[in-house]
Structures are given as C-alpha cells and as structure tokens.
Amino acid sequence: MSSNGARRVGQVVDLTAARARRQRLRRTVILRAANVRADAEVHRHIGVNDALHLADLHDVLVASFGFQEERGATPWHFSSLEDRDKRLDAADELHLHLSDEGDSIAYHFGLWDIIVTAVESYPRDTGTPRALCVGGSGAFGGTEFDLAAINAELTGTTTIREVLMVTTPAVRGIIDRSGIFDFVPLLQALDLTREVGLPEDVANVLGGLPVETDPPARDAFWSVVLGLACMGDELLGNHVLETTMAALGWEDGDGTPLTGARIRELCVRSLTRLAEVGGYGPDALSPVERLDIYRELLRE
C-alpha cells in the first residue's frame, strides 16, 4: 500500500506553478551567439521563442553554425559563464536563463565554446516563427555564412510570398532587383503585421521617408533601413549596404564600389530625419523601440 501511495503522491501537480506557466506571456528573445578566437570571430543573431527548451536551442544553434554533420557523435551541454563544468538542465525553458538584456550562458559543442547573450525581447504574436536567424558573420570550417540556407533549415517552409505581401513596395522592389532573398527571414522575424504604438508625429515623419528623389539615393535609404533592422554592429551594417547596392548595380562616380559611408551620404537627409525620431544615430532609442520604427517603415 505504501508503494501505491508513493506513486499517487508522485503524480500530484503544483497547480500554482502550472497556472503560472500557462499565464506567462511568451516572448521572442533576440540572442547574440558568438565564438571569438584570436584568429577569427563567428557571430549569429537569432530570434527564438523564449518558451523553447535548452535542448531546442541546441538544435537551433547546430543549424545556425553549420554543425549538422558533427551533431550525432559530438557531446554538447549548456553552462553558466561562472562555472562551465556545471551543466544546465537541457529541459529548462530559455526564459529561466535568457530573459533580461545581458543575460548570458555558455554553449559547449565538442571543442567549440559559444557565448549566448540575450540582447532584447518583446511579446510574441501567434504567427512569429519559433526560431529565425536574423543576421550574422563568419563561419566555421571554411564555409560561408548563408542566411537563407540557415533559415531554410530552421523553418522548413517557404514563406517568401506571404512575407513580401505585407512589405512596402520599395523594399519588395529592392529584393526582386537585387535577388537578395536573404532579407525575407529578417522581415519575417520582424513580424510586420504586428501593431505598433508610435506617436502620431513620429508616424508622420516615417511616412515621408525617404525624402530623396534620385533612384540611387532612395535605394541607399532602404538598404540602410534593412541593415539597421538586422540589429548588428557597424561591420554587419556596412556589409548589408555594400552588398545590396552592388547587387542593384549602383557604383560610385569613379566606377568603384560604393562604401558604407558613401551609401549613407547618398541619403543623409532622410537619415537626419530618421535620427530626429530616434531610429538612427548616437541618440537612437532602445532596440525594442527602434524595432517598432523599422516595422513601420518596412511594412506596406
């Protein structure tokens, strides 16, 4: 009888904890995953559902860093930064370790150590993907960073048409003319259908951008906005600008490729207006507030 009683006791559910889990609003957390070595750096920016488990994050990181071939026989675990030998429970939900800006844990995959840091978070909508890579640089094993291939691995679905339907025609045109469909996962992660609560004066300023009329200057502005929406560093931003403008066929007056600085000069009046409402420059708003500005700019 005591044995049966023990089994019944073991099945008792903490209703308060269960109710709290159900009532907690799930969020999308933007993670920066980085492997920094003396000779190279590899970075990924990934948006994930914070209700996923660490075991799920392992799968996401494997796809994002191209570890698929080694995953079967390679040991892995997560740990705190303070004690890398103490394993975190792979069944833990992400928000237990990565909820506030600056929260960090370590991911160990074989001999590789990757630091995973929460950059920001915001409430999820039902249509938001469980995980998307929104930017990155560098790669392991002599391969190249391929955003489209990573997100094809993560999502397993084709969403180009649905995403572009809610994207502003100017950006749809840039994607079509440049052939850079890597922007589609970024736009999907931004969730352009999500309602934003911008002040009316800010929305009016954004509605008037870009102010330039020349085609190269207008393309430059939208390329800058797409780069800003990646929420990466200046190096990533310049790569986005230069790659996009080159793919569109624009070059400098002397026939040389346009640099990031030169591209920003082409649309400096629009960027000045964008800075006035906090979407650009040294006095820019917080990442979460800037995302709402970029959503407003990029959606139809």
Secondary structure as UniProt FT lines:
FT   HELIX           2..10
FT   HELIX           15..23
FT   STRAND          27..36
FT   STRAND          41..49
FT   TURN            50..51
FT   HELIX           54..65
FT   HELIX           68..70
FT   TURN            71..73
FT   STRAND          76..79
FT   TURN            84..85
FT   TURN            90..91
FT   HELIX           94..96
FT   TURN            101..102
FT   STRAND          104..109
FT   TURN            110..111
FT   STRAND          112..123
FT   TURN            126..127
FT   STRAND          131..137
FT   TURN            141..142
FT   HELIX           147..155
FT   HELIX           160..165
FT   HELIX           169..178
FT   TURN            181..182
FT   HELIX           183..190
FT   TURN            191..193
FT   HELIX           200..207
FT   HELIX           215..229
FT   TURN            230..231
FT   HELIX           234..247
FT   TURN            248..249
FT   TURN            253..254
FT   HELIX           260..266
FT   HELIX           268..276
FT   TURN            277..278
FT   TURN            282..283
FT   HELIX           287..298
//
